[in-house]
Amino acid sequence: PTVLPAAHEPMLLLAVTEFVANSAAFTYFTAGALRRNISSDMLPRRFPLQLRTKSLGLFSPELQERYPDQPMELHLSARQQPLLSCRPDALHGALFGSAEAFVVLPNATRVPAFLLNIDANVTGKPTITGNRLGGTVSLTG
């Protein structure tokens, strides 16, 4: 059990246990909330990689040859529940996702282009600077 410090002055105290974090991850995963579809028009024009076959042709020249300069969509989803662990200095997580890319044809038909399974270990560290709460997330594996 974690012992919370006594409050001698007004303050905000936030305590998160692994049980709470993993229960939330399970709930979001089971409810299907860990899915996101990203289309080419959702990205800012200045974003370095646009969702078009022309941009992704660097990685797959055949894609650009078959479907010249067509818009694309990415369907991101969790393959299984994220696993979270709380440490005194950070929140660690193991994420298991997939990214499926589709070419969007002029008649709105979606043609599967590729599927990537992505597993990642991440660490999130909260920071407090002055009166601002922030944080950093880093890829650890």
Secondary structure in CASP SS format (residue, H / E / C, confidence):
PFRMAT SS
TARGET T0000
AUTHOR 0000-0000-0000
METHOD secondary structure of the structure
MODEL  1
P C 1.00
T C 1.00
V C 1.00
L C 1.00
P C 1.00
A C 1.00
A C 1.00
H C 1.00
E C 1.00
P C 1.00
M C 1.00
L C 1.00
L C 1.00
L C 1.00
A C 1.00
V C 1.00
T C 1.00
E H 1.00
F H 1.00
V H 1.00
A H 1.00
N H 1.00
S H 1.00
A H 1.00
A H 1.00
F H 1.00
T H 1.00
Y H 1.00
F H 1.00
T H 1.00
A C 1.00
G C 1.00
A C 1.00
L C 1.00
R E 1.00
R E 1.00
N E 1.00
I E 1.00
S E 1.00
S H 1.00
D H 1.00
M H 1.00
L C 1.00
P C 1.00
R C 1.00
R C 1.00
F C 1.00
P C 1.00
L C 1.00
Q C 1.00
L C 1.00
R E 1.00
T H 1.00
K H 1.00
S H 1.00
L H 1.00
G C 1.00
L C 1.00
F C 1.00
S C 1.00
P H 1.00
E H 1.00
L H 1.00
Q H 1.00
E H 1.00
R H 1.00
Y C 1.00
P C 1.00
D C 1.00
Q C 1.00
P E 1.00
M E 1.00
E E 1.00
L E 1.00
H E 1.00
L E 1.00
S E 1.00
A E 1.00
R C 1.00
Q C 1.00
Q C 1.00
P C 1.00
L E 1.00
L E 1.00
S E 1.00
C E 1.00
R C 1.00
P C 1.00
D C 1.00
A C 1.00
L E 1.00
H E 1.00
G E 1.00
A E 1.00
L E 1.00
F E 1.00
G E 1.00
S E 1.00
A E 1.00
E E 1.00
A E 1.00
F E 1.00
V E 1.00
V E 1.00
L C 1.00
P C 1.00
N C 1.00
A C 1.00
T C 1.00
R E 1.00
V E 1.00
P E 1.00
A E 1.00
F E 1.00
L E 1.00
L E 1.00
N E 1.00
I E 1.00
D E 1.00
A E 1.00
N E 1.00
V E 1.00
T E 1.00
G E 1.00
K E 1.00
P E 1.00
T E 1.00
I E 1.00
T E 1.00
G C 1.00
N C 1.00
R E 1.00
L E 1.00
G E 1.00
G E 1.00
T E 1.00
V E 1.00
S E 1.00
L E 1.00
T C 1.00
G C 1.00
END
